[in-house]
């Protein structure tokens, strides 16, 4: 399949069990019907809050009382080609 933007041959990659077509030149990403829903559903499980430790603390305890920096999100993890 050709990239609709620059005509380069698209590359197929699998991320989180979902096949993603992307262009190695312009880095455009194309999803087939239903693939975005699968990605969102699977990311909801990955974004669940961490379990509390046995002392009753929360996730901030490991970082000196400061909240953890939030990463770029599930799409950044999926599309880091």
For each residue, the residues with C-beta under 8 A, 3 or more apart:
1: 9 10 21
2: 7 8 9 10
3: 6 7 8 9 10 23 25 26 28
4: 28 30
5: 23 26 28
6: 3 23 25 26
7: 2 3
8: 2 3 23 24 25 26
9: 1 2 3
10: 1 2 3 21 22 23 30
11: 21 22 23 24
12: 19 20 21
13: 19 20 22 81
14: 17 18 19 20
15: 18 20 39 78 79
16: 38 39 42 43 78
17: 14 38 42
18: 14 15 31 35 38 39 42 78
19: 12 13 14 32 35
20: 12 13 14 15 29 30 31 35 78 79
21: 1 10 11 12 29 30 31 32
22: 10 11 13 27 28 29 30 79 81
23: 3 5 6 8 10 11 26 27 28 29
24: 8 11 27 81
25: 3 6 8
26: 3 5 6 8 23
27: 22 23 24 81
28: 3 4 5 22 23
29: 20 21 22 23 79
30: 4 10 20 21 22
31: 18 20 21 35 36 39
32: 19 21 35
33:
34: 37 38
35: 18 19 20 31 32 38 39
36: 31 39 40
37: 34 40 41
38: 16 17 18 34 35 41 42
39: 15 16 18 31 35 36 42 43 74 75 78
40: 36 37 43 44 74
41: 37 38 44 45
42: 16 17 18 38 39 45 46 74
43: 16 39 40 46 47 74
44: 40 41 47 48
45: 41 42 48
46: 42 43 74
47: 43 44 74
48: 44 45
49: 59
50: 59
51:
52: 56 57 58
53: 56 57 61
54:
55: 61
56: 52 53
57: 52 53 60 61
58: 52 61
59: 49 50 62 63 67 68
60: 57 63 65 66 67 68
61: 53 55 57 58 65
62: 59
63: 59 60 66 67 68
64:
65: 60 61
66: 60 63
67: 59 60 63
68: 59 60 63
69:
70: 73
71: 76 77
72: 75 76 77
73: 70 76 77
74: 39 40 42 43 46 47 77 78
75: 39 72 78 79
76: 71 72 73 79 80
77: 71 72 73 74 80
78: 15 16 18 20 39 74 75
79: 15 20 22 29 75 76
80: 76 77
81: 13 22 24 27
